[in-house]
Amino acid sequence: MLQQNPEPATSRRLTDRLTLGEQKEVKRTARRGRNVMSEIALGMALITAASGFNQDVRANKELQATAVPTVETMFEALEPEHQSNALVFIHGFGTIDADSLAQHVGPAAQQMVDGQVWSVGYNNAHLDERATAHQIIDKAESDGVEQVAIFGYSGGFIFSTKVGRIIADESSLRIGSFTAIAAPDGLDTVREEHVSGVALLKALEVFPDLAYSSPFRKLGELAFRSHQYLSDGQVDLDAFWRTVERVNYVVDSNKLPGTWLMVDQLALIENADIEADLQAINESSPLRLRPTVSYFGTARPGYDAVVDDERAALAICESARKAEIDCYQFYVQGAVHNRVDIGGEAYQQAFTDARPVVAASMARAMSDRHMAIARLQRGTIAGR
């Protein structure tokens, strides 16, 4: 999720010890900051009015209409005999693809489940679990892959179970496991200070074309990056214009998700139903391989500033167990929610430690599937 990390809870408690006068000064500073952002918003609104709003919206709608999800190979399997397996990485809110996730976490994840490492790209198409699932199915068929392990980061895990449900319903591709990394099970387990984006959904219900406005997207990105130019309610103008330049570049070159995709990603989290997805996957066929679910949260000295990972892990594992699916919880020391490039060695250690438990669960599931197939065959022979 694209949100600036706040200070840990222990730091926030310092405000409890401020004097009344100090607390008033903090509030005045916050108001000055909000006023600055209001002025920026006004400026951006003027830019929007002067920059051919309709033409811009039309161009972005054409971009969205022609965009399709993709699945790209990032790494080969560690061992040749595991080339028929693939680890499919799906990123969360505020991302356009899972390339960075697969690049930084993929090699560590191969220590738990070996196979090719794939990255799912949203590519500014609207979220579509069926289209994404069939991209995975088609690539598996062309690459000789028989089984996938699906890794969902943050809100990407919610999408991964929906994609997995389509794969289970509409193909013979086996799903060996789902891995949730720093994932919420819905808005209830997103930390309170990070649910403000839901207000964006309501605003865009009234002004839907704003979702296709580049200046509106730039305004959102400027607000997100305000820590780069705003300090104690004061704007560093040089830093502000450098930030504007960077934001113009990443939005104009299509390196960030469009607002329409972010709206889809927010709605996905708001309407999550992981329990129903896992239940459907496990009930799709008596011969379907039962997946194993793992949850990787953040351990000290890290702190997940976006997701209440303890509550989320409990909720997701409860959903899995109701679907009669094994679920295990693990921890990555010092992970940072918005920086998948941090904690490489910790991820490596966490996945290595998880391997015996996850491998044993997957082996039991495969054994159960073989027994189900044998029972079916015996019944077919007896009925002849």
N, C-alpha and C positions, 0 to 999 in steps of 0.2 A: 504494500500500500504506500502510495506517495504521501507521506506525512513527515514533517520534521519531528525528530525525536525530542520529547520534553525531558526535563531532568528527572531522575529517579524519584520515587515516592519519598525516600528519606530526605532528599534535598527540599522537596516541596513542603515538608513539615516545618522548615525554618520560618515560614510565614506565620506560623502559630505563635512565634516568640517576638514578633514585631510589635512596637508600641503603636497606639492608636494613630499618632501623628505620622509614623513611618508607613502604616497601612494606607493612610490617605494619600501620601505621596506616591505610593505604588499605583494606586487607582488613577491618580492624575496622569502619571506616566503612561499607563495603559490607554487612557482616553486620548492622549496626544498621539499615540501609535495608531489608534483607530482612525483619528482625524487624518493622519498622513495617508493611510490606506484609502480613505474616502476620497481624498484629493487625487490619488493615483487612479482610482476607479472612475472619477469624473473625467480625467484626462483620457483614459482609455475609451470611455463612452464617446467622447468627441472624435477620437481617432476612428472609432467604428462608423460613426455617422459620415465621416469624410472619406472613407476608403472604399466606397462601393460595396455596401453591406450585401446587397442581393447577389452581386456577382461573386463575392467571396463565398457566400453560403452555397450558391449553385456549384461552384468548383469543388467544394468539400463534399457535397452530396454525390457528385460524380466520382470523387476519389473513394468514398465509402462504397458506392454501388459496384465498383469494379474490383474492390479488394476481396481477397479470399484467404482463409487460414492456410498455413503451410506447416509442414513437419520436415525439419532438416537434421541430418546426421552431424553431430558435433565430435564424437569420438567412437572408435571401434571398441569392441569388447576387449577386456584384458587378456582373455584366453580364447583361442580360435573356436573351441568347442561351445562357447557361449554366444557366438554370433547370431544364433537363432533366438536370442532374447534381446529385448530393448527396454531401456529405462527412458520413459517419456516424461519430460519436464514441462510443467504448465505454471506460468507465473501469475501473480495476482494483480490487485488494483493498481492502476497508474502505469502499467507496463504494456509495451507493444509486442514483445516476444519474450521467450525464456532463454535467449542466448547467453546472457551474463550469468544467469542462474545455473544453466547446464555447464557452462565453462568453469565456474568456480566450485560448484557443489557436485557436479556429475562425477568427476574422478573419485571423490570421497565416497559417494553413494555406491560406486562399483565395488567397494570393499564389503558391502552388505549383500548386494545382488549384482552379479556381473552381467554384462550385456552391452550392446551398443548404447550410446547416449544420444537421445533425440531432443530437439527443442521445438516446441509448438509456437508458431507465430500467429498472433491475432491479425497483424498487418492492417489495422484500422478498419477491418470489416466489423459489422455488428457481431456480437457474440452469438455463436450458433453451434450448440453441442453436437448436432447431427452432422453438420459439415465438417467439424473438427474430428469427430469420431471416424468418419469415412476417409479423411485424409490419413489418419493413423492406420486404418484397415488396409487402405490401398498401398501405403508404403510398406506395411508388413508383408503383404503378398508379393510385392516386387522385390523386397530384400530378403525373402526367405525367413522372416521372423514368425515364430509360432506362439510366443508368449511375451507379454509386456508387464513391466512394473511401472505404475503411474505415480509420479511425484508431484504433489501440488503445494506450491509455496503461498502462504497467506490465503487470500481469497481464491487463489488458483486451485486450492484443494476442493472447494465447493464446486467449481467448474469441472474438476477432474472426475468427481463421482457421477456427475451428469453425463460426461463423455463416456465414462466406463459403462454406464447403464445402456447407452446406445450400442456400444461395442458388444456387450453381453447379449442384447436382444437381436442384433442384426448381423452377427458374424460368428465364425468359429474361433476367432482369435482369443487365446486364453489370457486372463488377467491374473497374474500371480500375486500381486500385492498393490496396495495403495499406501503411500507415505505422505503424511501431512507434516509440513514444516512451518512452525509459527502460524498456524491456521486458526481462524475463528470458525465456529460452527454456525454463525449468524451474527447479527448486529449486537446481540446480547453479550457476546464475548469480545467485542471491540471496545477498547477503553473509551470512556465517556468523552474525553477531549478530542477523539478522532471520529466521532459519528456526525460531525457538523456537515460533512459532505452530503448527507441525505437531504439537507435543505436545498441542495442544487437540483435534486430530482423534482422537488415541488416547484421551484422557479421555472424549470424547463418545461413543466407541464403547461404553464401559462404562455411561455415564449419558446416553443420548441426549436425554432430556427437558430436560437443562440447556441445550440449544441453544435452547429456547423459554422460558427463564426470564429475565424482565426484570432481577431483581437480579444474576444471573450476568453478563448483558450489561453492567450498570452497573459491576460489579466490574472487568471487562476494560477498560472505558473509563477508570475511575479509575486503573488501573495504567498505561494508556497515557499519561494526563495527569499522572503523578506528578511530572514536572518542574515543574508549576505550584504544588505545595505542599510538595515534599520537597527539602531542601538539606542536604548533608553528613550524611545519615541522620536529620535532624531534621524534624519535621512542623510547618509553620506552620498552626496550627489554623484561624485565620481564612481563610487561603487554601484549606485543605482543605474547609471547609464551603461556601465559594463554588464550589469545583470540584464538590462533590456536588450543589449546586443546579443548576449548568449541566448536569451529566450527567443528572440526573433529568429536566430539561426536554427535552433532545435525544432521549433514549431514549423517554420517555413520549409525545412528540409525533411519533414515527415519523420523525425526521429523520436517523437513523443506520441502517445495515443491521442487521438482526437477526443473532444469532449463527448461525442456520441458514444464512443467506446467506453469511456469512463463512467458514463451514465449507466450503460449496460452492466458494467462491473459492479457498480454500487447496488443496482437492482438485484443482481445475482446474490450478493451478500444479504440484502434485506429479505429476500424470499428463499433463503436456503432451506433445504429439507434433506439433509444428509442421511437421516434414518430411512426415509422412503427410498432413496437411491440405492443404498446398500441392501435393503430388503429386496428390492426388485432384482438386483444383480444376483443375489444368492438364490432367488427363486426362479430365475430365468429358464433353467433347465436342470433336471436331476443329474445330468452328466456334466454340468458346468463346474469348472474348477472354482473352489471356494477361495476368495482372496484373503490375504492377511493384511490387517491394517496396523500401521505404526505411526506414532505421533512423536515428533522431535521438537521439544520446547527449549527455552533458554535457561541456562543455569548461571549462577554467580561465577564471575563478577559481572556477567551480563544482566540485562533487564529488558524484557520486551515492552517497549513503550507504546506499542500499537494494539497488541492482542493480549488479553488476559489468558495466557497460554495454559495455566493450571486449570482454570475452569473450562477452557475450550477442549483440552485433552480429555478431561473427565466426560464432557458431553459427547464428544466424538466416539470415545471408546464405549460409552453406554449405548449409543446408536448402533455401533458395530455388534455388540453383544446381543442386543435385541434381534438383530438379523442373524444371530448364531455364527458370527465371524470373530475370530481371534483379534485382539487389539492390545498393543503394548506401547508403553510410554518411555521415551528416552530423552536425554538432555544434551545440549551443546553448550559447553562452557564459553561465556564471553561473546555469544553471537549478538549481532546487531540487526534489528528487523529490516531496516532499509539499506543495509550494506552486505549483500551476499558475498562480496569480495573479502570480508573480514572473517577470520576464524577458520581458515582452511584446515589447519592441523587439528582444531577441536572437532570440526565436522568429520575429519578422517577417523579420529579416535572414537567418536560417538557411533558412527556407522560400523566400524570394526567391532566394537563392543556389542552392537545389536545383532550382528550376523548370526551367532549360534541360535539365539532365540527365534529370530525371524525364519531362518533356514529350517529349523525343526517344525515350526508351524506350517510352513509351505510344504514340507515333506509329508506331514499328516494329511493336509488337504489333497495332495496328489494321490496318496494312498487311498483315501476315501473315494476319490473319483475313479480310480482303477477298480475298486471293489464294486462301485455302482455300475460300471460298464460290465463287469463280470456277471453281476446279478441279472442285468438286462439280457446279456447273451444267453445265460442259462434259461431264462424265461422264454426267450425266443425259440431255443432248441426244444424245450419241453412242449411248447405249443404247436410244434409241427406235427 
